[in-house]
Amino acid sequence: QVEVVESGGGSVQAGGSLRLSCSVSGYPYNLNCMAWFRQAPGKEREGVAGIDRDDMTNYADSVKGRFTISRGKSKNTLALQMDNLKPEDTAKYYCAATRYCAGGFLNVLRSAEFDNWGQGTQVTVSS
C-alpha cells in the first residue's frame, strides 16, 4: 500500500521560513515525478513546485525565487524550502508522486499527472 506523508507545516509571520518534507513508502516503481500542490479555502488546488527524475524543476510564478524544491538521494523523499513567506501562501500543502509523468518537468504542476497524494499539511502565514 502506497503511503505519502507530509510534515513541517506550521504558523509563521510574513517574511519567515518553513521547510516541508514528504516521504513515499510502499510504491513498487521508480517515482519519476514529485511535486507540491496547495489549496486555500474557496480556491482550486494549484501546483507550487515540481521535480522530475532528472531533477529538472518547475515553479509557479508566485513562488519563484522564494521556494526551492529538492529530492533526496533515494528519490522517494521530497522537500520544499519556503522563504520570505507571504500571507497569500497560506494554504494546505500536498505532496504528490507518480511513476508516469511523460512530459517530465514541463507537466509537474498539473494535478492530473499525479496518482498518489498525501493528506496535506497546513501552512499559515500571518501579516
N, C-alpha and C positions, 0 to 999 in steps of 0.2 A: 504494500500500500504506500502510495506516494504521500509524503508529508512535507509541506512547505511552512516554515516557521519564521516569522519576523520578530525582531526585538530592537530596542533602542529608542523607541518613541518617548515623548515627554512634552513638558511645557518649558518654553524659553521666552525671553524677551527679544524684541526685534534687534537684529544685529548679532544675535547669538548663534551658536552652532549645535548641531546634533549629528550623531552617526547612527544610521540604521544598519542592521545586519539581517541576513537571511540565510537559512540553511535548508537544503533539499535532501531528503533521505528516501530510500526505497524506490528510486527511479532506476529501472534496469538499462537505460540508454544514456548516451552522452547528451548533456544539456547544451545544445548548440546556441541557444539564446536565452538570456535572462534580462529582466527589466523591473523597474519600479513604476508603479502607477499610483495615482492618488485620486481621492474623491472627496469633495467638500459637500456639506449638506445642501441639497437642492441643485447640485451640479452633476454633470456627467463625469464618469471616470476618464481621466486623461493620462497619457503617457508622460512620464517625467524624464526618465533616462533608461537607456538600454545598452546591452553589450552582446556581441556575437562571439562565436567560437575563436575568432582571430583577434579578440579583444578590441575590435572596432566599436566605437561608441557613438551614440546619438542622444541629443538632449533636446528637450523642449526649449523654445526661445526664452521662456520666462525664467528658466533656471540656469541658462548658460553663464559660465563664469563664476557661479556660486556653488553649484553642486558637482560632485565628482563620483562617478560610478566605478567600481572595481570588482574583479572576481578573484577568489582565492586560487591557489595553485591546483587544488583538487577539482576546480571548475564547478563544484556544487555548492559553493558559498558565494554570497554577493554582499556588497556593502554600498552604502550611499552616504558620502560625507556631505553634509549640508552646512554651508557657511553663509554669513550675512543673511540670516533668515528674516523674512518679512511676514507681516500678518496674513497676507494673501497666500502664504504657503501652508496655512492651517488646513489640515485635511487628514483623512485616514489614508495611510500609505500601504500599498500592497506589493508584495514580491510575486513575480510571475516567471515561469520557466517552461521551456519546450525543447523537444529534440528536433522539431521541424525547422521553421524559420528559413524558408528557401531564399528569401530576399536579404538575409543577413541583417546587418545593422540598419539598412535602409527602412526596414519594416518593424523595428523593435519597439516603436512607440504605438503600435496598433494592438489593441487588446485582443482582437480576433486571432492574432498569431499564436496566442498562448493557451495552453490547455491544463496548466497546473498553477494554482493560486493559493496564496496564504490567506489567513483570516484578517490580516491587517494590523497595523499599529498606529495609534493616534499621535499626531504632531500638532501642537497648539502653540502659536506664536502670538504673544501679546505686544501691543504697541506701547 
